[in-house]
Amino acid sequence: MIDRKDVVTLKTPFPNISSELAIRSHMYICHRVKDKTKYFVKCQSIKPYMLIKNTMNHFLDEQPDIQRNPFKNSTRIDCDKDFYTLNLCYPKRLCTTIRPDVCEDVIQKVDVALTSDGYDSHSLNEQEMLQLNIGIYRT
Amino acid sequence: MPYSSKRKLALCGWLQDHHRDVYDSSLKLQKFLFFYEVFSKTEGENAEFRSLQGYERGPVFSTVYGDYTYEKFKFDVTSAGIYKDANVEINMKRAQKTAFMVKSLTENELTDLTHLFQMWKAKQGRILSGEKSVPLMETDFNEEDKKIVIQLNEMYTDDVVQNSKIVSIGDKNFVFSKEDYDKLTETHYEVLTKLSVNQELNNPVFVEMDNRGRLIVD
């Protein structure tokens, strides 16, 4: 099962568009595991609009670097909030392939950014997770 | 005619030849020229900011604007000729990256982006008070400007620029690998049309296709 520091790519649906046609996909870093509950922070490709209007207060920017992370593009890790599931299991084989995790330095910086001013926690829809992400299962 | 420098004419000729859609927008052409020059400067190469003036929607090379606006046919022919003569060196990789970036954003987004530069901000008050033809100075290009250029350079990797194609629908510019682009069907375009009104998506929108033909959106 995945652990702290592991990175998985999770698919989520678009409202009003069948998930047979299009879905969203982002990398999530598992930053905490407590019993069956897994907590994640979301990673997004850095885009020009972020230079114009930064909508995040706490974040960590990472360049692709196999020694540190599995990212293919310049990536911003959103540390204003995290996401969790209560009863889902994520086998290790769902981890990203370039490397399965982020390094200790990255996860520690995520911890610092998350805790500096507190953060919101959002539950992920477990039924949608199960439907869209093959390999995840409920215990 | 023309008042534009040979360097600018060659760049416009290249743009006309490779990205006619960008060339056909006066604003996008100006953004292409501006970003080509700031990329050149940031990489420590020769850059030319002569005749750069500040307008409400950003920096404008006034000689190019004049030639392009008032003598378009001559400008098309002359710029194409100067580019084909190959007497002026163009950094192809940089030109491709700049054109790709300009193509991947809307005119308003490009305007917002050029407004971030100190080169424009230094004269913002005069420009927005209605003063015309306010000269923008290369000496106002500072470390913050350099940082913006470096960040843009990191966002638009050579791999993405060389191996991707852009599908523009409404205000959204979807970026596909060339391989996936060739597989797009009418149904995909219908889905992209629906996605083009999604407020949560920001340009450039990177899209991959999975083995079931489903669109995977970043």
HADDOCK unambig.tbl for C-alpha pairs under 7 A between the chains (distance, minus, plus):
assign (segid A and resid 20 and name CA) (segid B and resid 214 and name CA) 6.29 0.50 0.50
assign (segid A and resid 21 and name CA) (segid B and resid 214 and name CA) 4.87 0.50 0.50
assign (segid A and resid 21 and name CA) (segid B and resid 215 and name CA) 6.14 0.50 0.50
assign (segid A and resid 22 and name CA) (segid B and resid 214 and name CA) 5.47 0.50 0.50
assign (segid A and resid 22 and name CA) (segid B and resid 215 and name CA) 4.45 0.50 0.50
assign (segid A and resid 22 and name CA) (segid B and resid 216 and name CA) 5.87 0.50 0.50
assign (segid A and resid 23 and name CA) (segid B and resid 215 and name CA) 6.40 0.50 0.50
assign (segid A and resid 23 and name CA) (segid B and resid 216 and name CA) 5.25 0.50 0.50
assign (segid A and resid 23 and name CA) (segid B and resid 217 and name CA) 6.05 0.50 0.50
assign (segid A and resid 24 and name CA) (segid B and resid 216 and name CA) 5.71 0.50 0.50
assign (segid A and resid 24 and name CA) (segid B and resid 217 and name CA) 4.64 0.50 0.50
assign (segid A and resid 24 and name CA) (segid B and resid 218 and name CA) 5.92 0.50 0.50
assign (segid A and resid 25 and name CA) (segid B and resid 216 and name CA) 6.17 0.50 0.50
assign (segid A and resid 25 and name CA) (segid B and resid 217 and name CA) 5.86 0.50 0.50
assign (segid A and resid 25 and name CA) (segid B and resid 218 and name CA) 5.43 0.50 0.50
assign (segid A and resid 26 and name CA) (segid B and resid 218 and name CA) 6.20 0.50 0.50
assign (segid A and resid 46 and name CA) (segid B and resid 155 and name CA) 6.58 0.50 0.50
assign (segid A and resid 47 and name CA) (segid B and resid 155 and name CA) 6.64 0.50 0.50
assign (segid A and resid 48 and name CA) (segid B and resid 152 and name CA) 6.97 0.50 0.50
assign (segid A and resid 52 and name CA) (segid B and resid 112 and name CA) 6.76 0.50 0.50
assign (segid A and resid 52 and name CA) (segid B and resid 113 and name CA) 6.49 0.50 0.50
assign (segid A and resid 73 and name CA) (segid B and resid 155 and name CA) 6.92 0.50 0.50
assign (segid A and resid 74 and name CA) (segid B and resid 154 and name CA) 6.49 0.50 0.50
assign (segid A and resid 74 and name CA) (segid B and resid 155 and name CA) 5.96 0.50 0.50
